[in-house]
């Protein structure tokens, strides 16, 4: 065998399970996946076999350290993404989204060059995007360049959300209000299991009760990336020394829902409490001044709490609030204030 084997059965098809809700099966799969080696030596033989099959250059290959799935760069032109069989449904989602958005966004996205399976592991061969992770560049940039980048991010996000939802997306479209209600009942217990301090856990139910009504009001469903962190945006320095967006990738968790579900990752992982920068994002996205309210900030925090992978305890380490922030209302204002 070239690749690790798993005794836990694969997750149920995405269309048969809830989008926002983590289940015991999900947790079991995560624990199994955490025990699998994540080093180049484990996967290189399979990657080289895929290269041979598709006549790709087998050297140099490089394993990317971040991300849920196993991704190797192959030469300068391609990447190979191996999908763990525990989460194999992600390849159907990512393939559909990449085909749909090809050449539709104001920033490059990967193009699928080949698709296959090796020892039960599905894979995609995709074009390599140029640039560095936004997270490595952002702290080094001045305010003006950050603002230019956040305007580009807002433009890309708005364009993604404006794309027509063709019939194939029906299988990835959730009954949003039903799922929100189902997830809402699990949020506080889930965060407690993840080690969140009781001071915060005790506020969750009241906060959601107070702010979810607007989130459940009628809305126009959009295609969501769901993970617009600083890891999925690529940027490169232009000839005049200004950094610009050069790519967006990783659509394996995409689905259809409320547009504000995508905003939390921007405020938490990109602007990180920079109120003026997050305000710039929302204005460029298309909100008007009178829509930038405390209610909007609270709704975005609600969407973060509802996110399938929400871990508020770890988020406090990523973007620590000041000691004066003691309520979820204050946290919403700090992370997503506008």
N, C-alpha and C positions, 0 to 999 in steps of 0.2 A: 504494500500500500504506500502511495506517495503522500497521502493526506490523512489527517486525524479522523478517527471514526467516533460517532456519537451513539449512545444507547437510548437517549431521550428522543421520543418521536418528534418529527418536525412540527412547527406551529401550524394551527389550522389556517386555511386560506384566508387572506386578508379580508375578503368580502364577507366571510362568515363570522368574523370577530369584530369586536368594537374597536374603533379607531383611537379613542382617547383613553381607553381603560387598559391598565396593566393587569394581568391575571397571574394566578399562581403558576400557571404553565410558563408565562413569560419569565418570571423570577427563576424558575427551575432551569430554563434554557440559559439565562444570563449566568447563573452559577456554573453551569457546565462549560459555557464558553470561556469564562474567566480562568478555568483550569487548563485550557489548551495553550500550548506555547505560542508566543507571538514573536517569533524570531525568523530571520531570513532563511536559516538553514532548514527549518521545518517545511517551508513552502517552495523553496527554489527549484527542486526537481520537478514539481508539477508545473511551475511557471515556465521552465525551459521546455517541457513537453508541449505546452500550449503554444509557445513560440515556434517550435518546430512544425506543429500542425498547421499554423497559419502563416508560416514563412516570415516570421518576425525576427529581428536581430535579437539574439539571446544574451548579448552583453552590450553595455552594462545593464544589470538589473538592480533595482533598489527598492526596499520595503519602506513604505511610508508608516511612520509610527502612530499617527493619529487615526481616528475613525473606527467604526464598529467592525466593518468588513476588512478583508485582507486586500491591500492594494499595492501593486508593484509598478514602478516606472520601468519601461522597457526601451532602452535607447533614449532618443530625444523626441520621438514622435508618438509613442503609445503608452497607455497604462493598461494593466490587466487587473480587473476587480473580481476577486473570488468571493462568492457569497456563501457564508457558513450555512450548511443544510438546516440548522435550527431556525434560520431567518431567511430561507430561500425564496419566500414570496416577494422579498424586496426587489428581486431582479425583474419581475413582471411590472412592478410599479415604475422602477427607474427606466426601463426600456420604453414604456409607453410615454412617460413624461419627456424623455430626451427626444424621441421622435416628434412629439407634438410641438415642443418649443424650439426645435432646430431653426436657427436664423430668425427667430421671432423676438428675441430680447436684445437690448442695446449693449450686450456684453457677450462674449463667446461662452458657449457651453459645450461639453464633450459631444463628439459625434461617435456613434457606435460603428465600429469596423467589423466586429464579428461577435457571435454569441455561441456558447457551447456548454458542455458539462464534462467534468472529469471526476471520476470516483464519487459521483453523487453531489459534487460541488458545482453549482452553476457558475458561469463566469461571463463577463463582458470584456471585450477588447475595445478600448476607446481611445480617441485622440488625446494627446497630452496638451493641456493648456499651459500657457506661459505665465510666469509671475511668481511672486512670493505670497505666502499667507498674509492676509491683512493684519492678523494679530501680531506678527513680528515687526511690522512696519509702523503701525498706528502710534505706538508710544514715542516714536522718534520724530513725528511730524509736527509742524506748526499748525496753528489754528486754521489758517486759510486753506492749507492743503487738506486738513481733516474735513473742513466744510465742503470742499469740492468732492471729496470721496463720499461723504454722507449724502450729498445731493445725487451722485451717481447711483448709490445704493437705493435711495428712495425711488429714482426713476426706473431702475430695473425691477424693484419690488412691485411698483404700481403697474408696470407693463405685464409682469407675470400674472398679476391678479386680474388684468383686463382681458386675458386670452379667453376665447370662447370655449365652453366646456362641451366637447364633442361627445357623441354617444359612448365611446369606450370608457369615458370617465365615470359613467353611471355606476360601474362596479366598485369604484373607489369613493362614492359619495355617501356620506353618513347621514342618518337622521340626526342632525346636529342637536336639536333641543332635547331629544330623548337621551342622547349620549352624554350631554352636559349634565342632565339630571342624574343619570346613573353614576357618572364619575364624581359628581359633587358629593355623593354620600360616602365616598371612599377617601377623599382628599386628606382629612385630618388624621385618620388612622394610618394612612400610607406614609405621611410625613413623620408621624411618631415612630413608625417602624424604621425609618431611615435615620433616626437619631436627632430629630429636630427638638430643640428645647421646648418644654411645656409652656413657657411664656408665649411662644408663637403658636404652638399647636392649639392652645385654648382659644385663640382668636379666629382660627380659620373658618369654622362654621358660621359664626356671626358675620364675618367679612363677606363670605360668599352669599349668604342670605340677603345681605344689604345691597350687593352690587351685581348679582347675576340677572336680575330682572331685565335690564337693558340688553345684556348679552344674548338673552333668549328672544328678543323682539325679532320680527321678520327682517331678513337681510338677503342680499344677493350672494349666493355661494361663489367662491373663487377657488382657483387652483393654489394650494399652499405648498411651500417648500417645507415648512415646519421646523427647520434647523438653520436659520440664517445667522449663524454665529460668525465670529471673526476667522474661523478655520476654513469656511467654504468660499470665501471671497478671495480672489487673487488680484494682486496689484503689481505694477511695474513702473519703473522710473522713466519718464520721457526724456527727450534730449534737452529740454529746458529745466530739468531737475524737479519737475512736478510728478508726483505719484498718481497713477490713474488705475481704475479697475480694468483688469484684463481677463477675468473669468469668474464663473460661478459653477459649482459642481455639487455632487452628492444629493441626488433626488430620490433616494431609496425609501424615505419616510414620507414622501409627498401624499397628500390626499386633498379632499375638497371640503371647505368649511368657511368659517367666518374670517375675514381678512385680518382682524386684529389679533388672531392667533399667531400670526407671523411677526408681530411687532415686538413681542417680549424679548426674543433673542437679540434683536438690534439694540434695545435699551440696556440689556444685561451684559452682553458679550462685546458689543462694539462701542457704544457711547459711554457705558459704564458710569452712570450718574452725572454725566455732563449735560445738565438741563438744556442749555442753549443748543447743543448739538442734536439732542433728541427732538427738540422743538423744530429744528431745521429739517430733520428727516420727515416729520409729520406734515409740515407745511409743503415741502417739495413733493411729498407723496400725493397731496391733494386735499388735506384738511384746511379749513378756514380758521382764522384766529378765534372766532367765537365757538369753534368746536373743540378747542384745546382747553379742556376743563379737568377738574379733579375727578369727575365721573369717568372720563376717558382713561386717565391714569389708573383708576381703580379697576376698570374693565380689563386693561392690559395685564394687571397683576392677577386678576381672576383667570385669564387665559393661561398665564404662566403656571398657576396652581393646578389647572386642569390638564396641563401638558403631560403626555404619557411618561415622559422621562424627568418630570420635575423632581428636584431634590433641593429643597430650600436651604438645608444645612450646608450643602456644598456650594450653593450659589452665594451664600454669605462670605465664603472664602474667596470667590472669584471677584466679587464687587462688594467689599465690606461697607455697610452703612455706618455713619458716625454713631457714637454712643447715645446721642440724643434721639435717635430713631428707635422708638419702642412699640409702635403700633403698626399694623399692616397698612393703614391709611398713610402713615408717614413713610413707610417703605415704598408704597406705590408712588408717592411724590418724589422720593429720592431717586428711584430707578427710572421712572417713566414720567416724571413731572414735565409739564410743558407750558 
